[in-house]
Amino acid sequence: MKYTLATWSLLISLIAPSVLSIAIPQKDDTDILNVQQGGAQQPLVRVTVSSSSSVPPFFGDDTDINDDIGDLLDTFLTKKKKKHHKKHPKHKHPKHPHHPSPSKPGSGNSSLTILEILESDEAYSKLYDIVKKRPAIAEALNSTDANVTLFAPVDSAFRGGHGKHHRRIPEDVITQVLLYHIVAHSHSSKSLTNGQLLSTGLTLASLGDRPQQIRVFEHNHHVALNFHTKLVRGDVESSNGVIHATDRVIHPPPNTVWVMAHFPRVFGILLAGVKRAGLGGVVKEGCGITLFAPTNHAFRKLGVKRLHHLFSPRGLPELRTLISYHISPSLIYSPDIYNHDGEMTIPTVEGGTLSVVVKKEDPEHGHEHRVIEINGESHALVTDGISSNGVVHVIDKVLEPVSDSSYKAKSSSDDDDEDDEYDDDDELEELEEFNFMW
């Protein structure tokens, strides 16, 4: 299956509470945006964020996944032009081509605040137009007491959104996307390391009131954010933090079901199991969940007979127990596990617990680096697949609920799929793509 560039960009995903925090309301009420000064408790600015607008398209499944936030934001910025009744002949290129502002940002100025740099540097003219319409964020970026990192899309990142099918993006969705570009403290480009998670200013109720993350990648000696967004220029100086100019808008990720559905060769069996077990609502709408996601290959290790039983009417209760054992109501990112001293006990929706430890090395599985091990039998292949309502850790073996020995997998020596080696090149390729995408 091939995906459009816009589909990949929406899939990627990806101001801490001490500097700038926002809780996006999900009920018919309002919430307060508190912009705080350093570690102080007193808010610098208070602004009411309305919950009346619609949920952003990347938080649901019933929308066009090819909507591009860059286009939508550009539409928001573009002034309406007067209609011309005279018909013009068609050309391959527009008669009046679009000339964006220069997108080569300067080196900054240590005597200017981040907001002042956005205002003075034409490379950020579109971004500045968005920021200045949000006084709370503008004031935070102009505060001399602030210490933040701003990932700033240059003008060329906002691609032309003049098509007739483009919709006007709601105001508070723009605020969410903007907050997703702000991170607490100054992070130099050299300090950004592969696999690092950055807590942003986008705090969501769907994450249990925790900040949404950006995942850092290093690819061909270049830093990328959520894989898709790259730095045009790093370490732009300011008096209250640092700016990293980016070539694209960083898109907040979709929900967990959406993530799995777009990697069917990796998660097809798991997704089918989630749906059949009636757990789709938990995975899609659960707040702050962690999904330990076995690959299709991991499920095939159970053997054909076991799989047929699990997906039969008679095996439905067992399937429901098995799938729910892979879902935790607690949001656990890999740094939470790596920084934990000793064994970590994680609760599951099934009612049992998972025993998670960090192994410094695992010669049996060919790992020369630290490996996350679950219940002494499964290992994390890919960690920190961020979503709008949780995180996905891809594992190499189906977890068996330890509370009932009847759920233990039977030996299936007669099945050809028992081999630990991948025999599906397409699945392996897509798993590698999933790793790179996150």
Order of alpha helices (4+ residues) and beta strands (2+ residues): alpha-beta-beta-beta-alpha-alpha-alpha-alpha-beta-alpha-beta-beta-beta-beta-beta-beta-alpha-alpha-alpha-beta-alpha-alpha-alpha-beta-alpha-beta-beta-beta-beta-beta-alpha
